[in-house]
Amino acid sequence: MALNPAKSDAIIIGTAQRAHSYSNLTSVNVAGTTVPLASNISILGAKLDSNLTLDNHTKSVSWSCFYHIRTLRHIRGALDNGMAATVASALVSARLDYMLTPSSMALLQSR
């Protein structure tokens, strides 16, 4: 199986102080293929940065929640208050629960 560098990204994860020592790296060699280094990657729906701060992921999830709540206004007139609240909760909790696995909870608690 061949690695496609156009569809692959690599990231070096470490502290902000340690990242300065790697600032001159632009790519890594993986199995004879040059893969560019990225400052952010998306893996299994999570957006990670090189410091594992989850800032980009938090912004992405909150944007998605607000977007889906705003689109709810298109059908809001056809729903009663209870049903609208249920739909809004389902839209938000589906996005929040997606990445709340035991490993991500351990990462959040260690901060």
Backbone as XML, in Angstrom:
<?xml version="1.0"?>
<chain id="A" units="angstrom">
  <residue number="1" name="MET">
    <atom name="N" x="0.844" y="-1.154" z="0.000"/>
    <atom name="CA" x="0.000" y="0.000" z="0.000"/>
    <atom name="C" x="0.903" y="1.234" z="0.000"/>
  </residue>
  <residue number="2" name="ALA">
    <atom name="N" x="0.604" y="2.182" z="-0.862"/>
    <atom name="CA" x="1.418" y="3.386" z="-0.998"/>
    <atom name="C" x="0.783" y="4.549" z="-0.252"/>
  </residue>
  <residue number="3" name="LEU">
    <atom name="N" x="1.631" y="5.385" z="0.293"/>
    <atom name="CA" x="1.190" y="6.580" z="1.000"/>
    <atom name="C" x="1.015" y="7.703" z="-0.007"/>
  </residue>
  <residue number="4" name="ASN">
    <atom name="N" x="-0.132" y="8.374" z="0.026"/>
    <atom name="CA" x="-0.399" y="9.487" z="-0.874"/>
    <atom name="C" x="-0.101" y="10.795" z="-0.137"/>
  </residue>
  <residue number="5" name="PRO">
    <atom name="N" x="1.023" y="11.473" z="-0.470"/>
    <atom name="CA" x="1.374" y="12.699" z="0.264"/>
    <atom name="C" x="0.387" y="13.840" z="0.042"/>
  </residue>
  <residue number="6" name="ALA">
    <atom name="N" x="-0.385" y="13.804" z="-1.046"/>
    <atom name="CA" x="-1.371" y="14.853" z="-1.287"/>
    <atom name="C" x="-2.552" y="14.745" z="-0.326"/>
  </residue>
  <residue number="7" name="LYS">
    <atom name="N" x="-2.771" y="13.555" z="0.223"/>
    <atom name="CA" x="-3.894" y="13.346" z="1.139"/>
    <atom name="C" x="-3.426" y="13.114" z="2.570"/>
  </residue>
  <residue number="8" name="SER">
    <atom name="N" x="-2.152" y="13.315" z="2.839"/>
    <atom name="CA" x="-1.590" y="13.028" z="4.156"/>
    <atom name="C" x="-0.987" y="14.286" z="4.759"/>
  </residue>
  <residue number="9" name="ASP">
    <atom name="N" x="-1.067" y="14.376" z="6.070"/>
    <atom name="CA" x="-0.430" y="15.440" z="6.826"/>
    <atom name="C" x="0.244" y="14.815" z="8.029"/>
  </residue>
  <residue number="10" name="ALA">
    <atom name="N" x="1.299" y="15.425" z="8.468"/>
    <atom name="CA" x="1.993" y="15.006" z="9.682"/>
    <atom name="C" x="1.988" y="16.184" z="10.639"/>
  </residue>
  <residue number="11" name="ILE">
    <atom name="N" x="2.080" y="15.880" z="11.915"/>
    <atom name="CA" x="2.100" y="16.926" z="12.924"/>
    <atom name="C" x="3.068" y="16.518" z="14.021"/>
  </residue>
  <residue number="12" name="ILE">
    <atom name="N" x="3.792" y="17.467" z="14.536"/>
    <atom name="CA" x="4.659" y="17.224" z="15.683"/>
    <atom name="C" x="3.951" y="17.815" z="16.894"/>
  </residue>
  <residue number="13" name="ILE">
    <atom name="N" x="3.712" y="16.969" z="17.874"/>
    <atom name="CA" x="2.971" y="17.388" z="19.063"/>
    <atom name="C" x="3.947" y="17.594" z="20.212"/>
  </residue>
  <residue number="14" name="GLY">
    <atom name="N" x="3.847" y="18.731" z="20.851"/>
    <atom name="CA" x="4.712" y="19.035" z="21.981"/>
    <atom name="C" x="4.326" y="20.361" z="22.604"/>
  </residue>
  <residue number="15" name="THR">
    <atom name="N" x="5.100" y="20.768" z="23.574"/>
    <atom name="CA" x="4.836" y="22.040" z="24.236"/>
    <atom name="C" x="5.225" y="23.195" z="23.319"/>
  </residue>
  <residue number="16" name="ALA">
    <atom name="N" x="4.730" y="24.368" z="23.620"/>
    <atom name="CA" x="5.062" y="25.547" z="22.816"/>
    <atom name="C" x="6.557" y="25.839" z="22.871"/>
  </residue>
  <residue number="17" name="GLN">
    <atom name="N" x="7.195" y="25.629" z="24.021"/>
    <atom name="CA" x="8.624" y="25.860" z="24.148"/>
    <atom name="C" x="9.413" y="24.884" z="23.280"/>
  </residue>
  <residue number="18" name="ARG">
    <atom name="N" x="8.984" y="23.635" z="23.238"/>
    <atom name="CA" x="9.673" y="22.609" z="22.453"/>
    <atom name="C" x="9.454" y="22.816" z="20.958"/>
  </residue>
  <residue number="19" name="ALA">
    <atom name="N" x="8.325" y="23.374" z="20.579"/>
    <atom name="CA" x="8.012" y="23.579" z="19.158"/>
    <atom name="C" x="8.997" y="24.536" z="18.495"/>
  </residue>
  <residue number="20" name="HIS">
    <atom name="N" x="9.565" y="25.457" z="19.258"/>
    <atom name="CA" x="10.538" y="26.392" z="18.687"/>
    <atom name="C" x="11.776" y="25.661" z="18.169"/>
  </residue>
  <residue number="21" name="SER">
    <atom name="N" x="12.133" y="24.534" z="18.796"/>
    <atom name="CA" x="13.315" y="23.796" z="18.339"/>
    <atom name="C" x="13.046" y="23.049" z="17.039"/>
  </residue>
  <residue number="22" name="TYR">
    <atom name="N" x="11.787" y="22.853" z="16.685"/>
    <atom name="CA" x="11.420" y="22.171" z="15.440"/>
    <atom name="C" x="10.916" y="23.136" z="14.376"/>
  </residue>
  <residue number="23" name="SER">
    <atom name="N" x="11.067" y="24.421" z="14.574"/>
    <atom name="CA" x="10.467" y="25.402" z="13.673"/>
    <atom name="C" x="11.023" y="25.353" z="12.253"/>
  </residue>
  <residue number="24" name="ASN">
    <atom name="N" x="12.222" y="24.807" z="12.054"/>
    <atom name="CA" x="12.785" y="24.764" z="10.710"/>
    <atom name="C" x="12.347" y="23.530" z="9.912"/>
  </residue>
  <residue number="25" name="LEU">
    <atom name="N" x="11.630" y="22.601" z="10.529"/>
    <atom name="CA" x="11.133" y="21.417" z="9.812"/>
    <atom name="C" x="9.892" y="21.766" z="9.005"/>
  </residue>
  <residue number="26" name="THR">
    <atom name="N" x="9.845" y="21.330" z="7.764"/>
    <atom name="CA" x="8.664" y="21.559" z="6.930"/>
    <atom name="C" x="8.015" y="20.266" z="6.469"/>
  </residue>
  <residue number="27" name="SER">
    <atom name="N" x="8.746" y="19.144" z="6.560"/>
    <atom name="CA" x="8.193" y="17.865" z="6.138"/>
    <atom name="C" x="8.944" y="16.736" z="6.830"/>
  </residue>
  <residue number="28" name="VAL">
    <atom name="N" x="8.367" y="15.546" z="6.779"/>
    <atom name="CA" x="8.997" y="14.339" z="7.321"/>
    <atom name="C" x="8.987" y="13.267" z="6.244"/>
  </residue>
  <residue number="29" name="ASN">
    <atom name="N" x="9.903" y="12.338" z="6.352"/>
    <atom name="CA" x="9.996" y="11.238" z="5.410"/>
    <atom name="C" x="9.362" y="10.008" z="6.046"/>
  </residue>
  <residue number="30" name="VAL">
    <atom name="N" x="8.275" y="9.523" z="5.459"/>
    <atom name="CA" x="7.575" y="8.344" z="5.960"/>
    <atom name="C" x="7.600" y="7.287" z="4.861"/>
  </residue>
  <residue number="31" name="ALA">
    <atom name="N" x="8.318" y="6.205" z="5.090"/>
    <atom name="CA" x="8.412" y="5.093" z="4.141"/>
    <atom name="C" x="8.833" y="5.573" z="2.754"/>
  </residue>
  <residue number="32" name="GLY">
    <atom name="N" x="9.801" y="6.482" z="2.710"/>
    <atom name="CA" x="10.299" y="6.965" z="1.436"/>
    <atom name="C" x="9.445" y="8.023" z="0.769"/>
  </residue>
  <residue number="33" name="THR">
    <atom name="N" x="8.406" y="8.494" z="1.433"/>
    <atom name="CA" x="7.513" y="9.519" z="0.891"/>
    <atom name="C" x="7.598" y="10.758" z="1.777"/>
  </residue>
  <residue number="34" name="THR">
    <atom name="N" x="7.748" y="11.914" z="1.169"/>
    <atom name="CA" x="7.810" y="13.161" z="1.918"/>
    <atom name="C" x="6.394" y="13.640" z="2.223"/>
  </residue>
  <residue number="35" name="VAL">
    <atom name="N" x="6.120" y="13.791" z="3.498"/>
    <atom name="CA" x="4.800" y="14.236" z="3.964"/>
    <atom name="C" x="4.977" y="15.603" z="4.623"/>
  </residue>
  <residue number="36" name="PRO">
    <atom name="N" x="4.206" y="16.621" z="4.196"/>
    <atom name="CA" x="4.359" y="17.955" z="4.786"/>
    <atom name="C" x="3.858" y="18.005" z="6.229"/>
  </residue>
  <residue number="37" name="LEU">
    <atom name="N" x="4.504" y="18.835" z="7.028"/>
    <atom name="CA" x="4.060" y="19.063" z="8.402"/>
    <atom name="C" x="2.965" y="20.120" z="8.407"/>
  </residue>
  <residue number="38" name="ALA">
    <atom name="N" x="1.973" y="19.911" z="9.229"/>
    <atom name="CA" x="0.860" y="20.849" z="9.351"/>
    <atom name="C" x="0.796" y="21.339" z="10.789"/>
  </residue>
  <residue number="39" name="SER">
    <atom name="N" x="0.238" y="22.517" z="10.977"/>
    <atom name="CA" x="0.068" y="23.027" z="12.336"/>
    <atom name="C" x="-1.217" y="22.499" z="12.970"/>
  </residue>
  <residue number="40" name="ASN">
    <atom name="N" x="-2.187" y="22.112" z="12.148"/>
    <atom name="CA" x="-3.454" y="21.543" z="12.614"/>
    <atom name="C" x="-3.799" y="20.352" z="11.741"/>
  </residue>
  <residue number="41" name="ILE">
    <atom name="N" x="-4.397" y="19.327" z="12.344"/>
    <atom name="CA" x="-4.886" y="18.184" z="11.576"/>
    <atom name="C" x="-6.275" y="17.828" z="12.067"/>
  </residue>
  <residue number="42" name="SER">
    <atom name="N" x="-6.995" y="17.117" z="11.231"/>
    <atom name="CA" x="-8.304" y="16.603" z="11.608"/>
    <atom name="C" x="-8.223" y="15.082" z="11.557"/>
  </residue>
  <residue number="43" name="ILE">
    <atom name="N" x="-8.525" y="14.442" z="12.678"/>
    <atom name="CA" x="-8.455" y="12.988" z="12.749"/>
    <atom name="C" x="-9.687" y="12.468" z="13.472"/>
  </residue>
  <residue number="44" name="LEU">
    <atom name="N" x="-10.438" y="11.637" z="12.782"/>
    <atom name="CA" x="-11.673" y="11.059" z="13.318"/>
    <atom name="C" x="-12.624" y="12.119" z="13.844"/>
  </residue>
  <residue number="45" name="GLY">
    <atom name="N" x="-12.697" y="13.235" z="13.155"/>
    <atom name="CA" x="-13.623" y="14.291" z="13.521"/>
    <atom name="C" x="-13.096" y="15.297" z="14.520"/>
  </residue>
  <residue number="46" name="ALA">
    <atom name="N" x="-11.934" y="15.039" z="15.105"/>
    <atom name="CA" x="-11.344" y="15.978" z="16.060"/>
    <atom name="C" x="-10.312" y="16.832" z="15.357"/>
  </residue>
  <residue number="47" name="LYS">
    <atom name="N" x="-10.300" y="18.101" z="15.664"/>
    <atom name="CA" x="-9.317" y="19.014" z="15.098"/>
    <atom name="C" x="-8.251" y="19.260" z="16.158"/>
  </residue>
  <residue number="48" name="LEU">
    <atom name="N" x="-7.045" y="18.792" z="15.886"/>
    <atom name="CA" x="-5.957" y="18.883" z="16.842"/>
    <atom name="C" x="-4.897" y="19.856" z="16.360"/>
  </residue>
  <residue number="49" name="ASP">
    <atom name="N" x="-4.274" y="20.560" z="17.296"/>
    <atom name="CA" x="-3.128" y="21.393" z="16.956"/>
    <atom name="C" x="-1.884" y="20.798" z="17.610"/>
  </residue>
  <residue number="50" name="SER">
    <atom name="N" x="-0.745" y="21.375" z="17.333"/>
    <atom name="CA" x="0.513" y="20.793" z="17.789"/>
    <atom name="C" x="0.699" y="20.855" z="19.306"/>
  </residue>
  <residue number="51" name="ASN">
    <atom name="N" x="-0.084" y="21.665" z="19.998"/>
    <atom name="CA" x="-0.004" y="21.754" z="21.461"/>
    <atom name="C" x="-1.135" y="21.012" z="22.161"/>
  </residue>
  <residue number="52" name="LEU">
    <atom name="N" x="-1.998" y="20.364" z="21.407"/>
    <atom name="CA" x="-3.164" y="19.634" z="21.937"/>
    <atom name="C" x="-4.049" y="20.509" z="22.816"/>
  </residue>
  <residue number="53" name="THR">
    <atom name="N" x="-4.277" y="21.746" z="22.387"/>
    <atom name="CA" x="-5.114" y="22.642" z="23.173"/>
    <atom name="C" x="-6.599" y="22.464" z="22.890"/>
  </residue>
  <residue number="54" name="LEU">
    <atom name="N" x="-6.960" y="21.842" z="21.791"/>
    <atom name="CA" x="-8.344" y="21.626" z="21.377"/>
    <atom name="C" x="-9.090" y="22.931" z="21.094"/>
  </residue>
  <residue number="55" name="ASP">
    <atom name="N" x="-8.376" y="24.047" z="20.953"/>
    <atom name="CA" x="-9.023" y="25.325" z="20.646"/>
    <atom name="C" x="-9.735" y="25.279" z="19.303"/>
  </residue>
  <residue number="56" name="ASN">
    <atom name="N" x="-9.073" y="24.755" z="18.277"/>
    <atom name="CA" x="-9.697" y="24.681" z="16.958"/>
    <atom name="C" x="-10.899" y="23.756" z="16.969"/>
  </residue>
  <residue number="57" name="HIS">
    <atom name="N" x="-10.809" y="22.657" z="17.715"/>
    <atom name="CA" x="-11.932" y="21.731" z="17.789"/>
    <atom name="C" x="-13.122" y="22.376" z="18.506"/>
  </residue>
  <residue number="58" name="THR">
    <atom name="N" x="-12.854" y="23.098" z="19.567"/>
    <atom name="CA" x="-13.913" y="23.776" z="20.309"/>
    <atom name="C" x="-14.618" y="24.804" z="19.436"/>
  </residue>
  <residue number="59" name="LYS">
    <atom name="N" x="-13.835" y="25.574" z="18.688"/>
    <atom name="CA" x="-14.425" y="26.562" z="17.776"/>
    <atom name="C" x="-15.263" y="25.892" z="16.704"/>
  </residue>
  <residue number="60" name="SER">
    <atom name="N" x="-14.780" y="24.788" z="16.165"/>
    <atom name="CA" x="-15.490" y="24.080" z="15.107"/>
    <atom name="C" x="-16.809" y="23.504" z="15.617"/>
  </residue>
  <residue number="61" name="VAL">
    <atom name="N" x="-16.781" y="22.892" z="16.797"/>
    <atom name="CA" x="-18.005" y="22.299" z="17.357"/>
    <atom name="C" x="-19.014" y="23.382" z="17.713"/>
  </residue>
  <residue number="62" name="SER">
    <atom name="N" x="-18.559" y="24.476" z="18.310"/>
    <atom name="CA" x="-19.504" y="25.537" z="18.673"/>
    <atom name="C" x="-20.089" y="26.188" z="17.418"/>
  </residue>
  <residue number="63" name="TRP">
    <atom name="N" x="-19.282" y="26.371" z="16.370"/>
    <atom name="CA" x="-19.802" y="26.912" z="15.117"/>
    <atom name="C" x="-20.857" y="25.981" z="14.546"/>
  </residue>
  <residue number="64" name="SER">
    <atom name="N" x="-20.597" y="24.683" z="14.562"/>
    <atom name="CA" x="-21.552" y="23.710" z="14.030"/>
    <atom name="C" x="-22.860" y="23.726" z="14.825"/>
  </residue>
  <residue number="65" name="CYS">
    <atom name="N" x="-22.768" y="23.812" z="16.145"/>
    <atom name="CA" x="-23.979" y="23.865" z="16.986"/>
    <atom name="C" x="-24.801" y="25.112" z="16.680"/>
  </residue>
  <residue number="66" name="PHE">
    <atom name="N" x="-24.147" y="26.268" z="16.622"/>
    <atom name="CA" x="-24.863" y="27.502" z="16.323"/>
    <atom name="C" x="-25.472" y="27.473" z="14.925"/>
  </residue>
  <residue number="67" name="TYR">
    <atom name="N" x="-24.754" y="26.912" z="13.968"/>
    <atom name="CA" x="-25.270" y="26.818" z="12.606"/>
    <atom name="C" x="-26.561" y="25.995" z="12.571"/>
  </residue>
  <residue number="68" name="HIS">
    <atom name="N" x="-26.556" y="24.840" z="13.215"/>
    <atom name="CA" x="-27.743" y="23.983" z="13.175"/>
    <atom name="C" x="-28.906" y="24.563" z="13.970"/>
  </residue>
  <residue number="69" name="ILE">
    <atom name="N" x="-28.625" y="25.267" z="15.042"/>
    <atom name="CA" x="-29.709" y="25.928" z="15.773"/>
    <atom name="C" x="-30.311" y="27.047" z="14.926"/>
  </residue>
  <residue number="70" name="ARG">
    <atom name="N" x="-29.450" y="27.805" z="14.218"/>
    <atom name="CA" x="-29.975" y="28.872" z="13.352"/>
    <atom name="C" x="-30.816" y="28.311" z="12.212"/>
  </residue>
  <residue number="71" name="THR">
    <atom name="N" x="-30.444" y="27.149" z="11.681"/>
    <atom name="CA" x="-31.237" y="26.569" z="10.593"/>
    <atom name="C" x="-32.563" y="26.014" z="11.092"/>
  </residue>
  <residue number="72" name="LEU">
    <atom name="N" x="-32.675" y="25.795" z="12.380"/>
    <atom name="CA" x="-33.934" y="25.321" z="12.960"/>
    <atom name="C" x="-35.057" y="26.336" z="12.753"/>
  </residue>
  <residue number="73" name="ARG">
    <atom name="N" x="-34.711" y="27.603" z="12.574"/>
    <atom name="CA" x="-35.744" y="28.636" z="12.400"/>
    <atom name="C" x="-36.599" y="28.398" z="11.155"/>
  </residue>
  <residue number="74" name="HIS">
    <atom name="N" x="-36.069" y="27.647" z="10.185"/>
    <atom name="CA" x="-36.826" y="27.383" z="8.958"/>
    <atom name="C" x="-38.056" y="26.516" z="9.209"/>
  </residue>
  <residue number="75" name="ILE">
    <atom name="N" x="-37.986" y="25.646" z="10.213"/>
    <atom name="CA" x="-39.145" y="24.789" z="10.517"/>
    <atom name="C" x="-39.762" y="25.122" z="11.864"/>
  </residue>
  <residue number="76" name="ARG">
    <atom name="N" x="-39.266" y="26.169" z="12.519"/>
    <atom name="CA" x="-39.734" y="26.509" z="13.862"/>
    <atom name="C" x="-41.243" y="26.751" z="13.913"/>
  </residue>
  <residue number="77" name="GLY">
    <atom name="N" x="-41.810" y="27.330" z="12.886"/>
    <atom name="CA" x="-43.239" y="27.616" z="12.882"/>
    <atom name="C" x="-44.107" y="26.366" z="12.900"/>
  </residue>
  <residue number="78" name="ALA">
    <atom name="N" x="-43.576" y="25.246" z="12.456"/>
    <atom name="CA" x="-44.342" y="24.004" z="12.424"/>
    <atom name="C" x="-44.213" y="23.202" z="13.716"/>
  </residue>
  <residue number="79" name="LEU">
    <atom name="N" x="-43.426" y="23.679" z="14.671"/>
    <atom name="CA" x="-43.181" y="22.935" z="15.909"/>
    <atom name="C" x="-43.739" y="23.686" z="17.111"/>
  </residue>
  <residue number="80" name="ASP">
    <atom name="N" x="-44.217" y="22.927" z="18.101"/>
    <atom name="CA" x="-44.592" y="23.576" z="19.354"/>
    <atom name="C" x="-43.323" y="23.785" z="20.189"/>
  </residue>
  <residue number="81" name="ASN">
    <atom name="N" x="-43.434" y="24.468" z="21.313"/>
    <atom name="CA" x="-42.260" y="24.813" z="22.116"/>
    <atom name="C" x="-41.495" y="23.590" z="22.610"/>
  </residue>
  <residue number="82" name="GLY">
    <atom name="N" x="-42.209" y="22.582" z="23.071"/>
    <atom name="CA" x="-41.559" y="21.371" z="23.579"/>
    <atom name="C" x="-40.785" y="20.639" z="22.491"/>
  </residue>
  <residue number="83" name="MET">
    <atom name="N" x="-41.410" y="20.515" z="21.315"/>
    <atom name="CA" x="-40.749" y="19.823" z="20.218"/>
    <atom name="C" x="-39.541" y="20.612" z="19.719"/>
  </residue>
  <residue number="84" name="ALA">
    <atom name="N" x="-39.649" y="21.938" z="19.664"/>
    <atom name="CA" x="-38.520" y="22.778" z="19.240"/>
    <atom name="C" x="-37.351" y="22.630" z="20.208"/>
  </residue>
  <residue number="85" name="ALA">
    <atom name="N" x="-37.625" y="22.588" z="21.500"/>
    <atom name="CA" x="-36.572" y="22.409" z="22.499"/>
    <atom name="C" x="-35.921" y="21.033" z="22.364"/>
  </residue>
  <residue number="86" name="THR">
    <atom name="N" x="-36.728" y="20.013" z="22.093"/>
    <atom name="CA" x="-36.201" y="18.658" z="21.919"/>
    <atom name="C" x="-35.301" y="18.577" z="20.694"/>
  </residue>
  <residue number="87" name="VAL">
    <atom name="N" x="-35.723" y="19.156" z="19.586"/>
    <atom name="CA" x="-34.928" y="19.140" z="18.360"/>
    <atom name="C" x="-33.630" y="19.916" z="18.558"/>
  </residue>
  <residue number="88" name="ALA">
    <atom name="N" x="-33.706" y="21.075" z="19.192"/>
    <atom name="CA" x="-32.504" y="21.874" z="19.441"/>
    <atom name="C" x="-31.528" y="21.115" z="20.336"/>
  </residue>
  <residue number="89" name="SER">
    <atom name="N" x="-32.025" y="20.467" z="21.373"/>
    <atom name="CA" x="-31.162" y="19.677" z="22.263"/>
    <atom name="C" x="-30.519" y="18.523" z="21.518"/>
  </residue>
  <residue number="90" name="ALA">
    <atom name="N" x="-31.286" y="17.871" z="20.661"/>
    <atom name="CA" x="-30.735" y="16.751" z="19.891"/>
    <atom name="C" x="-29.650" y="17.224" z="18.929"/>
  </residue>
  <residue number="91" name="LEU">
    <atom name="N" x="-29.871" y="18.372" z="18.293"/>
    <atom name="CA" x="-28.875" y="18.896" z="17.362"/>
    <atom name="C" x="-27.567" y="19.232" z="18.071"/>
  </residue>
  <residue number="92" name="VAL">
    <atom name="N" x="-27.654" y="19.825" z="19.241"/>
    <atom name="CA" x="-26.449" y="20.223" z="19.966"/>
    <atom name="C" x="-25.786" y="19.016" z="20.619"/>
  </residue>
  <residue number="93" name="SER">
    <atom name="N" x="-26.554" y="18.189" z="21.306"/>
    <atom name="CA" x="-25.940" y="17.062" z="22.023"/>
    <atom name="C" x="-25.308" y="16.058" z="21.072"/>
  </residue>
  <residue number="94" name="ALA">
    <atom name="N" x="-25.825" y="15.921" z="19.863"/>
    <atom name="CA" x="-25.215" y="15.009" z="18.895"/>
    <atom name="C" x="-23.808" y="15.470" z="18.545"/>
  </residue>
  <residue number="95" name="ARG">
    <atom name="N" x="-23.591" y="16.775" z="18.476"/>
    <atom name="CA" x="-22.268" y="17.289" z="18.154"/>
    <atom name="C" x="-21.344" y="17.257" z="19.362"/>
  </residue>
  <residue number="96" name="LEU">
    <atom name="N" x="-21.878" y="17.485" z="20.543"/>
    <atom name="CA" x="-21.055" y="17.464" z="21.744"/>
    <atom name="C" x="-20.662" y="16.051" z="22.139"/>
  </residue>
  <residue number="97" name="ASP">
    <atom name="N" x="-21.568" y="15.107" z="22.016"/>
    <atom name="CA" x="-21.299" y="13.730" z="22.426"/>
    <atom name="C" x="-20.387" y="12.993" z="21.477"/>
  </residue>
  <residue number="98" name="TYR">
    <atom name="N" x="-20.276" y="13.466" z="20.237"/>
    <atom name="CA" x="-19.508" y="12.747" z="19.228"/>
    <atom name="C" x="-18.066" y="12.529" z="19.651"/>
  </residue>
  <residue number="99" name="MET">
    <atom name="N" x="-17.425" y="13.536" z="20.216"/>
    <atom name="CA" x="-16.017" y="13.422" z="20.567"/>
    <atom name="C" x="-15.764" y="13.204" z="22.051"/>
  </residue>
  <residue number="100" name="LEU">
    <atom name="N" x="-16.783" y="13.063" z="22.853"/>
    <atom name="CA" x="-16.574" y="12.877" z="24.282"/>
    <atom name="C" x="-16.381" y="11.397" z="24.597"/>
  </residue>
  <residue number="101" name="THR">
    <atom name="N" x="-15.244" y="10.883" z="24.179"/>
    <atom name="CA" x="-14.854" y="9.514" z="24.463"/>
    <atom name="C" x="-14.040" y="9.510" z="25.750"/>
  </residue>
  <residue number="102" name="PRO">
    <atom name="N" x="-13.820" y="8.349" z="26.355"/>
    <atom name="CA" x="-13.011" y="8.333" z="27.583"/>
    <atom name="C" x="-11.625" y="8.948" z="27.407"/>
  </residue>
  <residue number="103" name="SER">
    <atom name="N" x="-10.979" y="8.748" z="26.258"/>
    <atom name="CA" x="-9.635" y="9.304" z="26.065"/>
    <atom name="C" x="-9.679" y="10.822" z="25.961"/>
  </residue>
  <residue number="104" name="SER">
    <atom name="N" x="-10.703" y="11.383" z="25.291"/>
    <atom name="CA" x="-10.777" y="12.844" z="25.195"/>
    <atom name="C" x="-11.162" y="13.451" z="26.537"/>
  </residue>
  <residue number="105" name="MET">
    <atom name="N" x="-11.955" y="12.740" z="27.326"/>
    <atom name="CA" x="-12.300" y="13.257" z="28.647"/>
    <atom name="C" x="-11.061" y="13.296" z="29.536"/>
  </residue>
  <residue number="106" name="ALA">
    <atom name="N" x="-10.180" y="12.282" z="29.429"/>
    <atom name="CA" x="-8.945" y="12.272" z="30.218"/>
    <atom name="C" x="-8.059" y="13.443" z="29.801"/>
  </residue>
  <residue number="107" name="LEU">
    <atom name="N" x="-8.023" y="13.741" z="28.506"/>
    <atom name="CA" x="-7.219" y="14.863" z="28.019"/>
    <atom name="C" x="-7.768" y="16.184" z="28.544"/>
  </residue>
  <residue number="108" name="LEU">
    <atom name="N" x="-9.091" y="16.352" z="28.541"/>
    <atom name="CA" x="-9.696" y="17.577" z="29.037"/>
    <atom name="C" x="-9.484" y="17.749" z="30.532"/>
  </residue>
  <residue number="109" name="GLN">
    <atom name="N" x="-9.528" y="16.633" z="31.284"/>
    <atom name="CA" x="-9.364" y="16.717" z="32.729"/>
    <atom name="C" x="-7.927" y="17.003" z="33.125"/>
  </residue>
  <residue number="110" name="SER">
    <atom name="N" x="-6.967" y="16.648" z="32.254"/>
    <atom name="CA" x="-5.565" y="16.876" z="32.590"/>
    <atom name="C" x="-5.154" y="18.322" z="32.397"/>
  </residue>
  <residue number="111" name="ARG">
    <atom name="N" x="-5.996" y="19.149" z="31.740"/>
    <atom name="CA" x="-5.644" y="20.546" z="31.483"/>
    <atom name="C" x="-5.785" y="21.354" z="32.687"/>
  </residue>
</chain>
